[in-house]
């Protein structure tokens, strides 16, 4: 990887001459100086101790559809991916950047000190290759979170992993708890995909997009979507006629725990046991329908927050969101696939629960003839927070129109495209409401850093909806969220589709008391992590 980066640097110098190379060297020297000043602050100089977990931001081989490729990962020195702690133990980490390019790590959904939030050119300069960053803070939450790079398109390159905070309540959830991380995969590197999209190449010009170049996306066909069965009081599939939209990115495969469905992870269990599944949508572009097959699941948490339990066999999971589902396995031994089907796609991935030791796993096709429709508000309309915000009038209401695409694949907030220096201002102690409206041709998963919020209105209808940190606003939909401004700082706010926030659908929420000294919108362009 380092040799390839050096070769690319040499080619850049050959193509543009010594002046460009000198400018690049000056920029790298400036970045190194900025990092030294940032990491020299007292909060990052706390010594490590025997309990400190070292996380390496690096690359590792994975096998997709029988082909070995290299992608990013965040792993412990033992090789274990991700991080698990408890609310009592807090976070005690040291990050080491083993990549050939800079990076940062964002702790998605967590309430934490603002300087450790990991957003390049907002809360910190990026971590240069070979450098370390101390991360330590007490915890106010527990449940399922995730950590991911916020630098460039590194999430699409799999620099993202589970982050689980245990509690006594979760220990009682089920006989066994497993984590399933969902990703969208292309053999085409992320930076090439974005370049292809900007230049107008259909589907990102991936291998799968080229194989579907004669596919009639607008032909009416039966699509699977989620419905609420009022009689049975459960979520289930419905098949109804519809049309597809050619996605900006057509993926080659979907992965569950780094595996394509031709070789899924098999989780051994016992007949009659309960299993809790933490689902994490660590994808860059793809939303999912979760299909439990012949099993029925009980939804316990949305993102990391408890909801009034609700049942079904089909659930919606948007990019960056998490769901915790509990299933009870039949007393009769068997094999039970749990699948994740891509939105507006015929791709799927998943894991298999097996209660019959040694029983063969059926062949599960990663690509089928059945296509799915769009995610919508069907699920969120039915969810109720167990611990809602206290009722209080808004002190500050912020309208947010989701806009795009503009020429050159620009996406924006209120018809403005980041970078610019005009934050959404809040005062500490305010009850803040944000009102989303989406007239774009697709849904957008909107994420606010450093806060949890409650969905309090959908399409003009008020209700006491779920607590979340990421809400999907479907095409043509609107919703209102509320949160209390009690976590001072400068917090990123953006669409979690990687290709959208890289193309302008990004801004920051700024407390009047916030330290803005590390915020540099002009630094929004990032070096890319590339693969063969």
N, C-alpha and C positions, 0 to 999 in steps of 0.2 A: 504493500500500500504506500509506504513512504517513497520507495523508488519510483512508483508510478506518478506520485505527486511531483517529485523532482523532475521527472521527464516532462510532465505537463508544463512545469515552470520554464524548463528549457525551451520547449516549443513556443511558449508565449514570448520569450525573449527573442527567439529567432524570427517570429512573425512580426513583431512590433518594434524590434530594435532595442538598443540599450536604454533609451529614455523611459520606455514603458516598464522595463525591468527595474530601473532605478526607482521609479515612482512606487512600484509594488514593494520594493525593499523598504522605502521610507514609510509606507503605510504599515507594514508589518512591524517596523521598529516603534512606531507610534502606538500601535496596539499593544505591544509588549510593555511599553512604559505605562500605558493606562492600566493594564492588568496589575502591574507591580504596585501602583498607587492604591488600587482597589483592594487587593488581597492583603496589603499592609495594614488595613484597619484592624483594630483590636478584636472585633467579633470573629474575624477569620484566623486569628492567631492563637486560639485556644488549643492547647496540646491534645493530641490523640491519647487514648488510654486503652487498656486491654479489651474494653467492650466496644471499641470503635470498629465498625465494618468498613472495609475498603471496597469501593465500587469502581471497577475499571470500565471506562467508556471505550469500547474497542469494536472489533469485528469477529465474526465466527462463521464457520460453514453451516449451511442448512441444506436440506434436500427437498426440492419442489418438483412434483410430477416426475420423480426419478432422476432429476438432474441436480448435481451439487453446485451451489452458488455461495458467494460470500455476501453477508449483510451485517449491519451494525448490531450491537447488543450492549447492555449494561449488566455486568456480572460481577459477582464476588470472586475473590482469588481462588476459591474452591471450584469455580466454574458455574455455581448456581446463579441463575438469572433472577434479577429483582431483589426485593428487600422486604423482610417481615419484622415488625417490632410490636410492642404493646403500648397502650396509652401511658402506662406508668413509666416505662423505660424511656419514652421519647425518641427523638431522632438523634443518632450518633454515628455520623458518616464521614468518610473522606473520599472525595471524587478524584480520580486520576484520568486525565485525558490521554488515551493511547491512540487516538485517531491522528491522521496526518494533517488535519485541518482543525480550526477552532470549534468549540462546542459550548453549550450551556445546558443545564438540566433544570426543568421546571417540575415542581411537585404538584401534580394536577389535583385540584379540589381541596388542597390543604390550606388551613389557616396558619400562617407562619410569619416570621419577621420579613419585612419587605426586601431587605438587601439579599436574602437567600432565595428569592423567588425564581431566579434563573432565566430572565428574559434579556437577551443581548441588546445593548444600547438603550435599555429602559431601566432595569434595576442593576445592571452590571455590564462590564465589558466581557466579551467572550473569553473562555478559558483557552489559552494557547496550547498547541500540542506539547505534551510532556509535563504540563503544569498540574497542580493539585488545588483543590478547594475544600476547606473544612465546612461541613454542614451539621449544625446541631441546634435543636430547639425543642421546647416542651410541646406536648400534644394536647389539643382540646377535643379531638375527634377520634373515632375509631371506625373501622369498616374497610371497604375496598376502594383504593385509589390507584393511581399509576404515575410513573415518572417518565418524562420524555424530553428529548432535545427540543429546544425552541430556536435552534439555529438553522437557518436555511430550510431544506427539505429533509432533514435528517430523520424525522419521524417516519416518512415514507421509506427511508432506508433502514428502519427497524431499530433506531436508537431510542428504544422505549420498552419499558418493562413494568410488571405489577409492583405495587407498593401496598402492603396489607398491614393494617393496624388491628391487632387482636384485642379482644375484651372477653370478660367472663360470659356475657350474653351470647357472643358468637360461638363460644365453646359448647353451648347448649343447643345450638341450632339443629344439629344433625349428628348421625353416627360418623359421618365423614364429610369433609369440606374440600373442594377442589377449586382451582383457579383456571379459567380458560381465557387466554388472550387471543383476540381475533385481529387479523391483519389482512390488508389487500396487497397483492404481490404482482409485480411485473418483472419480466426478464430485462426490460428496458430501464436504465437508470432514471431516477427521479428528475434530475436536472434536464435530461434529454426529453422526458415526457413534457415538462413544462415548456421547454423551448418549442416542441412540436405543437402544443396547444396554442401558444401565442402566435405561431406562424400559420395557424388555421388547419393543421393536419388533424383529420377526424379520429376521435378516440385516443388522441395522444400518439397515434401511429405505433401502437404496441403490436406485438405478434398477434394477439387475439383480435385487435381492431382490424388488422389487415386480413385476417381469416374471415371476418364478417363484413368485408367491404361491399358485398352484394346483398347483405341482409336488409330486408324491408322493415325498418324500425316502426314505421307508421301503420303497418298492417294491423287491423283489429285482431286480437287474440285473447284467450282467457288468461287472466293474471291472478295470482294468489295474493291476497292481502289479509290483514287482520280484521276480525269483526268481534263485537261484543254480543254474545248469545245471552239475551236477557232472560230467557226461560231457564237456561242452565246456570246463569250467573258465572260465566267464564269467557275467556278469550279463546278464539279458535280461528281456523282458516276459513276464508270464503273465496270462491272463484267467481270472478265476474269479468265481462269483456272490457277491454281497454286497449290503449296504445302505449308503446314505449317511446322514450326519448333517447336519442343517441347520447350516451354519457361523454363527458369531456375526457374521461380516462376509461378505457375498456381494459380490464385487468386480465392477466393470464391465469390467475388462481387466487383463491382465498385460503388463508391458513389459520389453523387453531393450534396454539402452542407450537408454532413454527413447523407444522406438518400440513401437507395437503391431504385431501380426503382419500386418496389412493393408499395412504399408509397412516391412518389416524392413530392418535394415542388411545390406548385401551386402559380403562380404570377399573380395577378389580373391586368388587363389593360383594355383599352377601344378600341372599333373598330376604325381602322384608325390611332391609335397612333404609334409613333416610340419608340422602346425600344433598348437601347444599353446594350450589355451583355459583362461583363468583365470575360473572361474565364481564370482560373488559373489551370495549371497542377501541383498540389501539390502531385503528385504520387511519389513512390519510384522506380518503375520499368516499369510501363505501359505508353506507348504513346497512343494518342487518334486520332480518326477521329471525327470531329464535324458534326452532321447531323441535318440540320435545317428543314428537312421534306419538307412541301409544301411552306415554306417561303424562301425568298432569303435574304442573308445578304451582307452587305457592310463592308469589312475589313478596319478598321480605323487605328489600331496600331498593331505592332508586338512587343512583350514584352511591353515596355512603349513608343515606338517610332513611330511617324507618318509615314505612307507609302502613296504612291499614291493610292487612293481608288480603290478597285478591288472587284468584286462581285462573288457570288456563293451560293450554298446550301450545299457544303461539304468543310470542311477546315481541315488542319492538325495541331495538337498541340502536340509537344513533351514535355517530362518531363521537368519541371521547366519553360517552356515558358508560355507566356500569349498572348491572342488575344482579341482585342475589336472589336465586330461585331455589326452593327446596322441593325435592321430589321424593316420593316413597316408592321403593322398588317392589314389584310383585313378589309374592311368596314362591311362585314358580320360577325356577332358574331360567335365565335367558340372556339375550344380548340386546342392548337398548341404545341405539344411536341418538345423540343429541346434536342437532344440526344448526348451523347458522347460514341462512340464505341471503345472498346479496340483494340489495334493493335494485329494482329495475334491471335484473340480471338473471341468468340461469346458472350462476356459479354458487357453490356451497362448500362448506368445510364443517368440521365438528370433531367431537370426541365420542367414544363408545363406553358405556357402562356395561360391565359383564359380571353376571352373578352365577354363571355356569362355567367353572374352571375348565379351560382347554377347549371350549366350544369355539368353532371357527367364526371369524368375523365376516359377515356378508360383504360382497363387493359393493362399495359405495361410490357412485360416480361423482367426481368433482364438478362435472358439468352435465346438466340434464336438458330435457326438452321443455320443461316447465319454467316459465318466467314469472317473476314477482312484480307487483306494482310498487306504489310509493308508500313510504311511511307517512303517517298523518297524526292527528290529535286524538284518534280513537282511544289510545291507552291512557294518555295523560288526563283526559277528561274524567276517567273513572278512578284516578288515584287520589288518595287523601293522606296528607301528612299526619303522622302520629304526634309530631311535636311542631305544630305550625307556629309561625310568628305571632306574637301578640297583636291584636288588631290596633291599628294606629293610622291616622291620616298621613298622607305623604307630605313631606316638607320640600321635596325636590323631585320633579317628574322630568324624565329625559326621553324625548321621542327618538327612536332609532329606526329609520327606514333602511331596509336592506336593498341595495341597488346594484345593478349590473345585468349582464356583462357589457361594459363599454369597449370601444376598440382596443386592440392589443390585450384582450382578456383582462380588463381591469374590473375589479369588484370593489364596492365601496359601502360606506355608512353615510346616510344622508347625502348621497351624490358626491361624496368627497373620498379621495383615494390616498391612503397613507403612502408615504410619510408627509406629515405636517405637524405643527406644534400648536394644537388647539384641543386640549383634553376635555373630557366631561368632568367638570368641577363638582366636588361635594364638600360639605362641611362635616366634621366629626360630630356624631350624634344624630344626624338626620335620618329619617326614614326616607329611603330613596326608592322610586319606582322607575323602571325602564319599560317603555311601550314599543314592542317590535311590530313592524308591518313588513310583509314580504310580497312584493309584486314581481319578483324575479322568476325565471322559469324553473327553479329548483329549490329544495329546502336547504336551510343553513343551520348547523348546530352552533349556537352562540354560547361562548364561555367567558365568564368573568373570573379573573384571578383573585385569590385571597379572600373570597367571600362565599357563603352559601346563600341562596335566595329561594323564595317561594313563588311558584306559579300561581297567580291569584286571578287570572282572567284569560279565557280563550275565546277568540272570535267575538269579543264584546260581552261574554257571559262570565260574571264573577263567580268564583268558587274558592274553596280552601284546598288548593292543589298540593302537589308534592314539593318537598324541599329538594333542590338540585344545585349543581354548579355548572351544568350544561343543559340548555334547552333547545330542542329542534323546533324551528319555525318553518312549517311546510310551505310549499308554493301556494300563494294566495291567502295565507293565514296570518293571523295576528295574535299576540298574547302580551300579557303584562306580568312583570316580575317585581318582587319587592324584597329589599334587604335593608338592614340597619348598617349605617356607615360607622363601624366601631373598630375598624382595622386600618389605621392610618398608613398611608404610603402612596406609591405610584403603581397602579395595577393595570396590567394588560387586559384588554377586552377585544374579542375578535371572533370571527367565524373559525371553527376548528377544521374546516377543509384546508389542508396545507396549501394547496394551490391558490386558494382564495385569499387567505391572510397574507401570503407572499405577494399577491397582486393588489393589495390595498384595502382589504376588508378587515381593518385593524385600527384600533385607537387605544387610548389609555384613560383610566378613571383616576383623577388626581385629587387627593385631599389638599385643602388649602395649606396644611402644615407640612406637606410632603417635601422630602429632599429630592430636587429635580436635577441634581448635579451630574448624575450618570445618564440622564436621558438625552440621547443624541439621535433624532430621527434620520439624520443624514447617513447613519451607519446601517441602514436597513438592508443593503445589498450584502450578501454573504458568500463566502467561498463554498463550493459544493463538494459533498462527499460522493465520489464517483466509483463505479464498479465496472468490470469488464462485462 
